Amino acid sequence: MVRILLADDHDVVRRGLREQLSQQNGWEICGEASNGHEAVKMALKLSPDVAVIDLSMPELNGLEATRQIKRELPRTEVLIFTMHETEQLIREVLSAGARGYVLKSDAGRHLTSAVEALSHRKPFFTAKVSEALLDAFLKSSAKPDEGSVFRTLTDREREIVQLLAEGKSNKEIALALSISVKTVETHRATVMRKLDINSIVELVHYAIRNQLVEA
């Protein structure tokens, strides 16, 4: 039995994924999540074989959810399911530990094959994504980019970047993460310094450029 966790903030998308994947013999949808925090919590509880995770989710994006899931559950394979295919984003997904990447526009042709490959612990990337990976490799240089700077942030700092970019106040973030307002303020100052950002407007633009939140 292949146990699959679905994580997407749109009910209609999850329903479509459930209908497509549950038709396969020996496959079971063991859980569904509508945001990144919920996806991590359910993964830790259910230990799925494969987690199909949307990249752009509220509260905690799919990239950060993947990092947390892979750190605690290294044998759970993660398939990123997204509309985006930038070279930098694909590098970030691989760095986070996901070994599958399928564009939503290709779901009808490739989703089942991707889950099948991951269930046998084999990576799966569509032709478009493979081409982007090759291009990124050929054009890579030693010059640091935004992505490399972002990777220097801690898990908590990355969570706070997303919540700030989503328009949450310090008090709302403190409540969501069960920490003090003072701790949020400290993390916020550290993030601004590390990213060389001086305002929330700049932070929102940064988050949109890196697909941490949707425009």
C-alpha positions as CSV (number, residue, x, y, z in Angstrom):
1,M,0.0,0.0,0.0
2,V,1.4,3.4,-1.0
3,R,0.1,6.1,1.5
4,I,-0.1,9.6,0.0
5,L,-0.5,12.9,1.8
6,L,-2.0,15.8,-0.3
7,A,-1.3,19.5,0.6
8,D,-2.9,22.3,-1.4
9,D,-4.9,25.3,-0.2
10,H,-7.6,24.9,-2.9
11,D,-10.3,22.4,-2.2
12,V,-11.0,21.8,-5.9
13,V,-7.3,21.0,-6.6
14,R,-7.2,18.5,-3.7
15,R,-10.4,16.9,-4.9
16,G,-8.9,16.5,-8.4
17,L,-5.7,15.1,-7.0
18,R,-7.6,12.7,-4.8
19,E,-9.8,11.5,-7.7
20,Q,-6.8,10.9,-10.0
21,L,-4.5,9.2,-7.5
22,S,-7.1,7.1,-5.6
23,Q,-8.0,5.2,-8.8
24,Q,-4.6,3.4,-8.7
25,N,-4.6,0.0,-7.1
26,G,-2.7,-0.2,-3.9
27,W,-2.7,3.6,-3.4
28,E,-4.4,5.3,-0.4
29,I,-4.9,9.0,0.3
30,C,-4.1,9.0,4.0
31,G,-4.5,12.7,4.7
32,E,-5.2,16.2,3.3
33,A,-3.8,19.6,4.4
34,S,-4.8,23.1,3.3
35,N,-1.7,25.0,4.5
36,G,2.0,24.3,5.1
37,H,1.8,24.0,8.9
38,E,-1.0,21.5,8.7
39,A,1.0,19.5,6.1
40,V,3.9,19.2,8.4
41,K,1.8,18.3,11.3
42,M,-0.1,15.6,9.3
43,A,3.1,14.2,7.8
44,L,4.6,13.8,11.3
45,K,1.5,12.1,12.5
46,L,0.9,9.8,9.4
47,S,4.4,9.2,8.0
48,P,3.2,9.0,4.4
49,D,5.3,7.3,1.7
50,V,4.7,10.2,-0.7
51,A,3.7,13.8,0.1
52,V,2.3,15.8,-2.8
53,I,2.8,19.5,-1.8
54,D,1.7,22.7,-3.5
55,L,4.5,25.3,-3.5
56,S,2.3,28.3,-2.8
57,M,0.4,27.8,0.4
58,P,-0.6,30.2,3.3
59,E,1.1,30.3,6.7
60,L,4.0,28.1,5.6
61,N,4.9,27.6,1.9
62,G,5.5,24.3,0.3
63,L,9.3,24.8,0.2
64,E,9.5,25.4,4.0
65,A,7.1,22.5,4.6
66,T,9.3,20.2,2.6
67,R,12.4,21.2,4.5
68,Q,10.7,20.4,7.8
69,I,9.1,17.2,6.6
70,K,12.4,15.8,5.2
71,R,14.3,16.8,8.3
72,E,12.0,14.7,10.5
73,L,10.9,12.0,7.9
74,P,13.8,11.4,5.5
75,R,12.1,8.3,4.0
76,T,9.0,10.3,3.0
77,E,9.4,11.4,-0.6
78,V,8.1,14.8,-1.5
79,L,6.6,15.8,-4.9
80,I,6.3,19.5,-5.4
81,F,3.2,20.4,-7.4
82,T,3.3,24.0,-8.7
83,M,2.6,26.5,-11.5
84,H,6.2,27.8,-11.3
85,E,9.3,26.5,-13.0
86,T,12.1,29.1,-12.5
87,E,15.6,27.8,-12.4
88,Q,16.3,29.2,-8.9
89,L,13.1,27.8,-7.6
90,I,13.9,24.3,-8.9
91,R,17.3,24.5,-7.2
92,E,15.6,25.5,-3.9
93,V,13.2,22.6,-4.2
94,L,16.1,20.2,-4.6
95,S,18.0,21.7,-1.8
96,A,14.9,21.3,0.5
97,G,15.0,17.6,-0.2
98,A,12.1,17.1,-2.7
99,R,12.9,14.6,-5.5
100,G,9.9,15.1,-7.6
101,Y,8.6,18.3,-9.4
102,V,5.5,18.4,-11.6
103,L,3.9,21.5,-13.1
104,K,0.1,21.8,-12.5
105,S,-0.3,22.2,-16.3
106,D,1.2,18.7,-16.7
107,A,-0.7,17.0,-14.0
108,G,-2.9,15.0,-16.3
109,R,0.1,13.5,-18.1
110,H,2.7,13.2,-15.4
111,L,1.2,13.2,-11.8
112,T,0.5,9.4,-11.6
113,S,3.9,8.6,-13.1
114,A,5.6,10.9,-10.7
115,V,4.0,9.4,-7.6
116,E,4.8,5.9,-9.0
117,A,8.5,6.8,-9.4
118,L,8.7,8.3,-5.9
119,S,7.0,5.4,-4.3
120,H,9.9,3.3,-5.6
121,R,12.4,5.9,-4.3
122,K,13.2,7.2,-7.8
123,P,13.3,10.9,-8.7
124,F,10.9,12.3,-11.2
125,F,11.1,15.5,-13.2
126,T,9.2,16.5,-16.3
127,A,11.1,17.4,-19.5
128,K,10.6,21.1,-18.9
129,V,12.0,20.9,-15.4
130,S,14.9,18.7,-16.5
131,E,15.8,21.3,-19.2
132,A,15.6,24.1,-16.6
133,L,17.9,22.2,-14.3
134,L,20.4,21.6,-17.1
135,D,20.3,25.3,-18.1
136,A,20.8,26.3,-14.4
137,F,23.8,24.0,-14.1
138,L,25.4,25.3,-17.3
139,K,24.9,28.9,-16.3
140,S,25.8,28.5,-12.6
141,S,28.5,30.8,-11.2
142,A,30.3,31.4,-7.9
143,K,28.4,34.7,-7.5
144,P,25.9,34.4,-4.5
145,D,22.3,35.0,-5.4
146,E,19.1,35.8,-3.4
147,G,18.5,32.0,-3.0
148,S,21.9,31.4,-1.4
149,V,21.3,34.3,1.0
150,F,17.8,33.0,1.9
151,R,19.3,29.6,2.8
152,T,21.3,31.3,5.6
153,L,18.0,32.0,7.4
154,T,16.9,29.6,10.1
155,D,13.6,27.7,9.8
156,R,11.9,30.2,12.2
157,E,13.3,33.2,10.3
158,R,11.9,31.8,7.0
159,E,8.5,31.3,8.6
160,I,8.5,34.9,9.8
161,V,9.5,36.2,6.3
162,Q,6.4,34.5,4.9
163,L,4.0,35.7,7.6
164,L,5.3,39.3,7.4
165,A,5.0,39.2,3.6
166,E,1.4,37.9,4.0
167,G,0.6,41.1,6.0
168,K,0.6,39.6,9.5
169,S,1.4,42.0,12.4
170,N,4.1,41.2,15.0
171,K,1.3,40.3,17.5
172,E,-0.4,38.0,15.0
173,I,2.9,36.2,14.1
174,A,3.6,35.8,17.8
175,L,0.2,34.2,18.3
176,A,0.5,31.9,15.2
177,L,4.0,30.6,16.2
178,S,3.4,30.6,20.0
179,I,6.3,32.9,20.7
180,S,6.6,36.4,22.3
181,V,6.2,39.7,20.4
182,K,9.7,40.6,21.5
183,T,11.0,37.4,20.0
184,V,9.2,38.2,16.7
185,E,10.8,41.7,16.7
186,T,14.2,40.2,17.2
187,H,13.8,37.7,14.4
188,R,12.4,40.4,12.2
189,A,15.4,42.7,12.7
190,T,17.8,39.7,12.0
191,V,16.0,38.9,8.8
192,M,16.1,42.4,7.6
193,R,19.8,42.6,8.3
194,K,20.6,39.3,6.6
195,L,18.6,40.0,3.5
196,D,19.7,43.7,3.4
197,I,16.1,44.8,3.3
198,N,14.9,48.0,5.0
199,S,11.1,47.9,4.8
200,I,8.1,45.6,4.7
201,V,7.4,46.7,1.1
202,E,10.9,45.4,0.1
203,L,10.3,42.2,2.0
204,V,7.0,41.6,0.2
205,H,8.7,42.2,-3.2
206,Y,11.4,39.8,-2.2
207,A,8.9,37.1,-1.1
208,I,7.0,37.4,-4.4
209,R,10.1,37.2,-6.5
210,N,11.1,34.0,-4.7
211,Q,7.5,32.5,-4.8
212,L,7.3,32.5,-1.0
213,V,3.8,34.1,-1.4
214,E,1.6,34.8,-4.4
215,A,1.2,38.3,-5.8
